[in-house]
Amino acid sequence: MEVVHKIGRRKTAVARVYVTEGSGNITVNKKALEDYFSTGTLQYKVKQPFALTETEGTYDVRVNVYGGGITGQAEAIRLALSRAMCEINEENRTVLKPEGLLTRDPRMVERKKFGQKKARKKFQFSKR
């Protein structure tokens, strides 16, 4: 099996994932997964595509991720891994799609408008 390269995005985070056959090592920005994502919830989010497709410990993953916060980065990695699992085996799609792991979450931060305090909040209105 050659290297499978996929990209995942969430908010402003962009994750590039390189999947090869191996023993289950996950490296994020040249650090171990446990060092980069300290909380168990974020580690679970990253490993979710492997858990659902029952392929834990069969692939080595190398990740470059930048932008956004750690939650957005974890979800960007999850999307990229889900796309990679579908390319490796098309039958994985039937497992991942109902869980919503193949959907790019379109929600982004709304821009601040001029003449306003924030995106939607206005300055206080004074009648007189």
N, CA and C atoms as an extended XYZ file, in Angstrom:
384
Properties=species:S:1:pos:R:3:atomname:S:1:resname:S:1:resid:I:1 pbc="F F F"
N         0.843       -1.196        0.000 N   MET     1
C         0.000        0.000        0.000 CA  MET     1
C         0.882        1.251        0.000 C   MET     1
N         0.583        2.174       -0.888 N   GLU     2
C         1.328        3.429       -0.927 CA  GLU     2
C         0.741        4.400        0.103 C   GLU     2
N         1.327        5.563        0.210 N   VAL     3
C         0.876        6.573        1.168 CA  VAL     3
C        -0.419        7.210        0.663 C   VAL     3
N        -1.420        7.298        1.549 N   VAL     4
C        -2.681        7.956        1.228 CA  VAL     4
C        -2.647        9.344        1.857 C   VAL     4
N        -2.818       10.382        1.030 N   HIS     5
C        -2.753       11.763        1.501 CA  HIS     5
C        -4.127       12.409        1.371 C   HIS     5
N        -4.640       12.957        2.485 N   LYS     6
C        -5.947       13.619        2.477 CA  LYS     6
C        -5.879       14.896        3.309 C   LYS     6
N        -6.800       15.817        3.020 N   ILE     7
C        -6.869       17.088        3.740 CA  ILE     7
C        -8.228       17.204        4.413 C   ILE     7
N        -8.220       17.690        5.650 N   GLY     8
C        -9.456       17.954        6.385 CA  GLY     8
C        -9.419       19.366        6.932 C   GLY     8
N       -10.586       20.018        6.975 N   ARG     9
C       -10.660       21.383        7.494 CA  ARG     9
C       -11.802       21.509        8.490 C   ARG     9
N       -11.622       22.439        9.451 N   ARG    10
C       -12.676       22.762       10.418 CA  ARG    10
C       -12.397       24.165       10.925 C   ARG    10
N       -13.362       25.077       10.788 N   LYS    11
C       -13.155       26.497       11.105 CA  LYS    11
C       -11.928       26.992       10.338 C   LYS    11
N       -10.866       27.416       11.019 N   THR    12
C        -9.675       27.858       10.293 CA  THR    12
C        -8.538       26.853       10.386 C   THR    12
N        -8.791       25.672       10.939 N   ALA    13
C        -7.757       24.640       11.054 CA  ALA    13
C        -7.691       23.810        9.778 C   ALA    13
N        -6.471       23.501        9.338 N   VAL    14
C        -6.256       22.673        8.150 CA  VAL    14
C        -5.326       21.531        8.541 C   VAL    14
N        -5.743       20.303        8.267 N   ALA    15
C        -4.952       19.127        8.611 CA  ALA    15
C        -4.607       18.350        7.352 C   ALA    15
N        -3.319       18.046        7.178 N   ARG    16
C        -2.868       17.172        6.093 CA  ARG    16
C        -2.460       15.851        6.720 C   ARG    16
N        -3.054       14.770        6.239 N   VAL    17
C        -2.865       13.456        6.850 CA  VAL    17
C        -2.216       12.518        5.840 C   VAL    17
N        -1.177       11.802        6.289 N   TYR    18
C        -0.491       10.805        5.467 CA  TYR    18
C        -0.631        9.457        6.164 C   TYR    18
N        -1.360        8.524        5.540 N   VAL    19
C        -1.653        7.220        6.143 CA  VAL    19
C        -0.877        6.137        5.411 C   VAL    19
N        -0.140        5.300        6.184 N   THR    20
C         0.567        4.143        5.642 CA  THR    20
C         0.273        2.944        6.519 C   THR    20
N         0.508        1.751        5.987 N   GLU    21
C         0.340        0.557        6.814 CA  GLU    21
C         1.420        0.536        7.881 C   GLU    21
N         1.044        0.110        9.076 N   GLY    22
C         2.016        0.096       10.164 CA  GLY    22
C         1.421       -0.483       11.436 C   GLY    22
N         1.867        0.068       12.573 N   SER    23
C         1.494       -0.500       13.873 CA  SER    23
C         0.594        0.413       14.686 C   SER    23
N         0.066        1.476       14.095 N   GLY    24
C        -0.874        2.323       14.821 CA  GLY    24
C        -0.275        3.566       15.442 C   GLY    24
N         0.919        3.973       15.015 N   ASN    25
C         1.525        5.194       15.547 CA  ASN    25
C         0.863        6.411       14.905 C   ASN    25
N         0.469        7.376       15.743 N   ILE    26
C        -0.114        8.620       15.245 CA  ILE    26
C         0.796        9.761       15.685 C   ILE    26
N         1.344       10.496       14.708 N   THR    27
C         2.249       11.610       14.976 CA  THR    27
C         1.607       12.891       14.475 C   THR    27
N         1.478       13.881       15.362 N   VAL    28
C         0.886       15.169       15.007 CA  VAL    28
C         1.957       16.240       15.165 C   VAL    28
N         2.305       16.911       14.069 N   ASN    29
C         3.351       17.941       14.069 CA  ASN    29
C         4.634       17.458       14.762 C   ASN    29
N         5.075       16.259       14.407 N   LYS    30
C         6.295       15.628       14.915 CA  LYS    30
C         6.267       15.363       16.420 C   LYS    30
N         5.052       15.291       16.994 N   LYS    31
C         4.876       14.923       18.399 CA  LYS    31
C         3.928       13.730       18.453 C   LYS    31
N         4.003       12.963       19.534 N   ALA    32
C         3.061       11.861       19.721 CA  ALA    32
C         1.665       12.438       19.953 C   ALA    32
N         0.640       11.659       19.589 N   LEU    33
C        -0.744       12.115       19.730 CA  LEU    33
C        -1.053       12.534       21.163 C   LEU    33
N        -0.582       11.750       22.139 N   GLU    34
C        -0.862       12.015       23.554 CA  GLU    34
C        -0.186       13.302       24.027 C   GLU    34
N         0.957       13.651       23.422 N   ASP    35
C         1.644       14.890       23.802 CA  ASP    35
C         0.968       16.111       23.196 C   ASP    35
N         0.484       15.988       21.961 N   TYR    36
C        -0.121       17.133       21.270 CA  TYR    36
C        -1.530       17.408       21.787 C   TYR    36
N        -2.355       16.354       21.891 N   PHE    37
C        -3.711       16.490       22.430 CA  PHE    37
C        -3.730       15.860       23.813 C   PHE    37
N        -3.724       16.709       24.836 N   SER    38
C        -3.575       16.208       26.207 CA  SER    38
C        -4.857       15.577       26.754 C   SER    38
N        -6.029       16.070       26.342 N   THR    39
C        -7.278       15.547       26.905 CA  THR    39
C        -7.730       14.283       26.178 C   THR    39
N        -8.393       13.418       26.906 N   GLY    40
C        -8.889       12.167       26.336 CA  GLY    40
C        -9.955       12.375       25.283 C   GLY    40
N       -10.751       13.435       25.436 N   THR    41
C       -11.826       13.713       24.476 CA  THR    41
C       -11.261       13.991       23.090 C   THR    41
N       -10.200       14.811       23.031 N   LEU    42
C        -9.603       15.141       21.734 CA  LEU    42
C        -8.915       13.931       21.123 C   LEU    42
N        -8.264       13.109       21.965 N   GLN    43
C        -7.629       11.879       21.465 CA  GLN    43
C        -8.692       10.929       20.908 C   GLN    43
N        -9.843       10.857       21.580 N   TYR    44
C       -10.940       10.011       21.100 CA  TYR    44
C       -11.448       10.499       19.743 C   TYR    44
N       -11.582       11.842       19.593 N   LYS    45
C       -12.057       12.398       18.325 CA  LYS    45
C       -11.133       12.026       17.175 C   LYS    45
N        -9.822       12.069       17.419 N   VAL    46
C        -8.851       11.748       16.367 CA  VAL    46
C        -8.926       10.262       16.008 C   VAL    46
N        -9.103        9.399       17.011 N   LYS    47
C        -9.105        7.938       16.776 CA  LYS    47
C       -10.464        7.391       16.352 C   LYS    47
N       -11.498        8.238       16.349 N   GLN    48
C       -12.860        7.779       16.050 CA  GLN    48
C       -13.012        7.063       14.707 C   GLN    48
N       -12.421        7.549       13.595 N   PRO    49
C       -12.570        6.816       12.325 CA  PRO    49
C       -12.009        5.395       12.390 C   PRO    49
N       -10.905        5.209       13.136 N   PHE    50
C       -10.327        3.869       13.275 CA  PHE    50
C       -11.230        2.976       14.125 C   PHE    50
N       -11.813        3.550       15.182 N   ALA    51
C       -12.682        2.776       16.062 CA  ALA    51
C       -13.932        2.301       15.323 C   ALA    51
N       -14.530        3.180       14.509 N   LEU    52
C       -15.758        2.817       13.795 CA  LEU    52
C       -15.502        1.799       12.684 C   LEU    52
N       -14.334        1.908       12.021 N   THR    53
C       -14.026        0.968       10.931 CA  THR    53
C       -13.274       -0.271       11.431 C   THR    53
N       -13.037       -0.337       12.752 N   GLU    54
C       -12.359       -1.474       13.398 CA  GLU    54
C       -10.987       -1.727       12.777 C   GLU    54
N       -10.202       -0.656       12.590 N   THR    55
C        -8.854       -0.775       12.026 CA  THR    55
C        -7.805       -0.176       12.970 C   THR    55
N        -8.083       -0.190       14.281 N   GLU    56
C        -7.126        0.368       15.239 CA  GLU    56
C        -5.840       -0.445       15.221 C   GLU    56
N        -4.716        0.245       15.185 N   GLY    57
C        -3.426       -0.425       15.230 CA  GLY    57
C        -2.955       -1.010       13.911 C   GLY    57
N        -3.605       -0.674       12.800 N   THR    58
C        -3.181       -1.222       11.508 CA  THR    58
C        -2.528       -0.186       10.599 C   THR    58
N        -2.683        1.109       10.925 N   TYR    59
C        -2.124        2.157       10.076 CA  TYR    59
C        -1.294        3.136       10.901 C   TYR    59
N        -0.174        3.580       10.304 N   ASP    60
C         0.614        4.667       10.877 CA  ASP    60
C         0.131        5.965       10.247 C   ASP    60
N        -0.003        7.002       11.075 N   VAL    61
C        -0.535        8.272       10.604 CA  VAL    61
C         0.455        9.380       10.939 C   VAL    61
N         0.757       10.199        9.918 N   ARG    62
C         1.597       11.387       10.103 CA  ARG    62
C         0.737       12.586        9.737 C   ARG    62
N         0.633       13.555       10.659 N   VAL    63
C        -0.274       14.686       10.487 CA  VAL    63
C         0.489       16.000       10.564 C   VAL    63
N         0.213       16.905        9.617 N   ASN    64
C         0.622       18.305        9.716 CA  ASN    64
C        -0.662       19.099        9.877 C   ASN    64
N        -0.759       19.857       10.969 N   VAL    65
C        -1.969       20.635       11.215 CA  VAL    65
C        -1.578       22.031       11.665 C   VAL    65
N        -2.322       23.027       11.163 N   TYR    66
C        -2.064       24.405       11.555 CA  TYR    66
C        -3.368       25.187       11.535 C   TYR    66
N        -3.375       26.323       12.240 N   GLY    67
C        -4.537       27.196       12.277 CA  GLY    67
C        -5.560       26.754       13.297 C   GLY    67
N        -6.361       27.698       13.753 N   GLY    68
C        -7.447       27.385       14.676 CA  GLY    68
C        -6.972       26.990       16.057 C   GLY    68
N        -7.888       26.453       16.848 N   GLY    69
C        -7.581       25.969       18.193 CA  GLY    69
C        -7.448       24.463       18.192 C   GLY    69
N        -7.219       23.885       19.377 N   ILE    70
C        -6.952       22.441       19.418 CA  ILE    70
C        -8.191       21.616       19.091 C   ILE    70
N        -9.386       22.088       19.456 N   THR    71
C       -10.603       21.335       19.130 CA  THR    71
C       -10.843       21.332       17.625 C   THR    71
N       -10.692       22.480       16.992 N   GLY    72
C       -10.847       22.562       15.543 CA  GLY    72
C        -9.816       21.719       14.824 C   GLY    72
N        -8.591       21.699       15.359 N   GLN    73
C        -7.535       20.883       14.758 CA  GLN    73
C        -7.862       19.400       14.877 C   GLN    73
N        -8.365       18.975       16.040 N   ALA    74
C        -8.728       17.561       16.232 CA  ALA    74
C        -9.837       17.151       15.270 C   ALA    74
N       -10.815       18.017       15.069 N   GLU    75
C       -11.924       17.681       14.172 CA  GLU    75
C       -11.491       17.732       12.707 C   GLU    75
N       -10.523       18.581       12.391 N   ALA    76
C        -9.974       18.604       11.025 CA  ALA    76
C        -9.228       17.301       10.739 C   ALA    76
N        -8.468       16.814       11.722 N   ILE    77
C        -7.754       15.536       11.581 CA  ILE    77
C        -8.758       14.399       11.419 C   ILE    77
N        -9.842       14.445       12.196 N   ARG    78
C       -10.871       13.399       12.115 CA  ARG    78
C       -11.482       13.331       10.720 C   ARG    78
N       -11.774       14.490       10.119 N   LEU    79
C       -12.339       14.520        8.767 CA  LEU    79
C       -11.344       13.958        7.750 C   LEU    79
N       -10.077       14.354        7.871 N   ALA    80
C        -9.055       13.876        6.929 CA  ALA    80
C        -8.870       12.366        7.054 C   ALA    80
N        -8.853       11.853        8.285 N   LEU    81
C        -8.707       10.405        8.491 CA  LEU    81
C        -9.919        9.647        7.946 C   LEU    81
N       -11.109       10.206        8.117 N   SER    82
C       -12.317        9.560        7.591 CA  SER    82
C       -12.259        9.474        6.070 C   SER    82
N       -11.792       10.555        5.433 N   ARG    83
C       -11.660       10.546        3.970 CA  ARG    83
C       -10.612        9.528        3.525 C   ARG    83
N        -9.526        9.416        4.297 N   ALA    84
C        -8.481        8.442        3.966 CA  ALA    84
C        -8.996        7.014        4.107 C   ALA    84
N        -9.795        6.752        5.142 N   MET    85
C       -10.344        5.407        5.347 CA  MET    85
C       -11.280        5.019        4.201 C   MET    85
N       -12.010        6.001        3.658 N   CYS    86
C       -12.897        5.730        2.517 CA  CYS    86
C       -12.095        5.426        1.260 C   CYS    86
N       -10.937        6.080        1.103 N   GLU    87
C       -10.119        5.801       -0.076 CA  GLU    87
C        -9.464        4.427        0.028 C   GLU    87
N        -9.070        4.034        1.244 N   ILE    88
C        -8.449        2.727        1.443 CA  ILE    88
C        -9.452        1.612        1.164 C   ILE    88
N       -10.652        1.747        1.733 N   ASN    89
C       -11.693        0.740        1.526 CA  ASN    89
C       -13.033        1.456        1.393 C   ASN    89
N       -13.674        1.305        0.230 N   GLU    90
C       -14.928        2.014       -0.049 CA  GLU    90
C       -16.063        1.579        0.878 C   GLU    90
N       -15.976        0.374        1.462 N   GLU    91
C       -17.028       -0.115        2.360 CA  GLU    91
C       -17.058        0.656        3.675 C   GLU    91
N       -15.943        1.331        4.015 N   ASN    92
C       -15.911        2.134        5.241 CA  ASN    92
C       -16.878        3.310        5.174 C   ASN    92
N       -17.227        3.717        3.965 N   ARG    93
C       -18.123        4.861        3.777 CA  ARG    93
C       -19.488        4.619        4.428 C   ARG    93
N       -19.995        3.395        4.328 N   THR    94
C       -21.322        3.079        4.888 CA  THR    94
C       -21.321        3.160        6.419 C   THR    94
N       -20.142        3.003        7.043 N   VAL    95
C       -20.036        3.098        8.502 CA  VAL    95
C       -19.847        4.549        8.940 C   VAL    95
N       -19.021        5.300        8.205 N   LEU    96
C       -18.647        6.650        8.619 CA  LEU    96
C       -19.707        7.705        8.292 C   LEU    96
N       -20.431        7.527        7.179 N   LYS    97
C       -21.387        8.552        6.742 CA  LYS    97
C       -22.530        8.758        7.737 C   LYS    97
N       -23.163        7.705        8.262 N   PRO    98
C       -24.242        7.938        9.228 CA  PRO    98
C       -23.780        8.643       10.510 C   PRO    98
N       -22.513        8.494       10.865 N   GLU    99
C       -21.979        9.162       12.059 CA  GLU    99
C       -21.647       10.627       11.794 C   GLU    99
N       -21.698       11.056       10.530 N   GLY   100
C       -21.440       12.443       10.175 CA  GLY   100
C       -19.968       12.797       10.076 C   GLY   100
N       -19.098       11.782        9.937 N   LEU   101
C       -17.663       12.046        9.908 CA  LEU   101
C       -17.152       12.456        8.529 C   LEU   101
N       -17.981       12.329        7.496 N   LEU   102
C       -17.542       12.700        6.152 CA  LEU   102
C       -18.083       14.068        5.742 C   LEU   102
N       -18.786       14.736        6.656 N   THR   103
C       -19.375       16.039        6.359 CA  THR   103
C       -18.446       17.143        6.825 C   THR   103
N       -18.116       18.064        5.923 N   ARG   104
C       -17.297       19.229        6.277 CA  ARG   104
C       -18.195       20.209        7.001 C   ARG   104
N       -17.895       20.510        8.253 N   ASP   105
C       -18.703       21.438        9.042 CA  ASP   105
C       -18.494       22.864        8.510 C   ASP   105
N       -19.511       23.493        7.932 N   PRO   106
C       -19.297       24.778        7.262 CA  PRO   106
C       -19.272       25.988        8.196 C   PRO   106
N       -19.526       25.778        9.493 N   ARG   107
C       -19.641       26.926       10.401 CA  ARG   107
C       -18.294       27.615       10.591 C   ARG   107
N       -18.274       28.911       10.304 N   MET   108
C       -17.074       29.726       10.459 CA  MET   108
C       -17.427       30.945       11.303 C   MET   108
N       -16.407       31.635       11.785 N   VAL   109
C       -16.630       32.856       12.545 CA  VAL   109
C       -17.104       33.937       11.584 C   VAL   109
N       -18.190       34.618       11.964 N   GLU   110
C       -18.729       35.685       11.128 CA  GLU   110
C       -17.851       36.920       11.275 C   GLU   110
N       -17.620       37.623       10.184 N   ARG   111
C       -16.732       38.782       10.220 CA  ARG   111
C       -17.379       39.955       10.936 C   ARG   111
N       -16.531       40.787       11.531 N   LYS   112
C       -16.988       42.021       12.165 CA  LYS   112
C       -17.321       43.040       11.076 C   LYS   112
N       -18.466       43.733       11.250 N   LYS   113
C       -18.862       44.753       10.283 CA  LYS   113
C       -18.504       46.142       10.817 C   LYS   113
N       -18.210       47.072        9.912 N   PHE   114
C       -17.886       48.437       10.320 CA  PHE   114
C       -19.124       49.110       10.888 C   PHE   114
N       -18.935       50.018       11.818 N   GLY   115
C       -20.057       50.704       12.447 CA  GLY   115
C       -20.744       49.871       13.508 C   GLY   115
N       -20.183       48.707       13.808 N   GLN   116
C       -20.746       47.825       14.839 CA  GLN   116
C       -19.632       47.410       15.790 C   GLN   116
N       -20.058       46.929       16.971 N   LYS   117
C       -19.089       46.517       17.976 CA  LYS   117
C       -18.451       45.179       17.614 C   LYS   117
N       -19.302       44.223       17.182 N   LYS   118
C       -18.835       42.888       16.782 CA  LYS   118
C       -19.597       42.488       15.516 C   LYS   118
N       -19.685       41.195       15.234 N   ALA   119
C       -20.356       40.757       14.014 CA  ALA   119
C       -21.842       41.121       14.025 C   ALA   119
N       -22.500       40.919       15.158 N   ARG   120
C       -23.932       41.209       15.246 CA  ARG   120
C       -24.258       42.279       16.287 C   ARG   120
N       -23.413       42.405       17.317 N   LYS   121
C       -23.673       43.375       18.382 CA  LYS   121
C       -23.453       44.792       17.871 C   LYS   121
N       -24.383       45.668       18.219 N   LYS   122
C       -24.303       47.060       17.781 CA  LYS   122
C       -23.835       47.935       18.944 C   LYS   122
N       -23.416       49.162       18.619 N   PHE   123
C       -23.157       50.140       19.669 CA  PHE   123
C       -24.488       50.561       20.273 C   PHE   123
N       -24.464       51.010       21.514 N   GLN   124
C       -25.702       51.387       22.205 CA  GLN   124
C       -26.376       52.540       21.469 C   GLN   124
N       -27.684       52.400       21.263 N   PHE   125
C       -28.457       53.425       20.541 CA  PHE   125
C       -28.988       54.468       21.508 C   PHE   125
N       -28.787       55.717       21.164 N   SER   126
C       -29.294       56.808       21.979 CA  SER   126
C       -30.242       57.643       21.131 C   SER   126
N       -31.488       57.764       21.572 N   LYS   127
C       -32.498       58.502       20.800 CA  LYS   127
C       -32.239       60.012       20.888 C   LYS   127
N       -31.812       60.484       22.078 N   ARG   128
C       -31.575       61.927       22.265 CA  ARG   128
C       -30.158       62.170       22.722 C   ARG   128
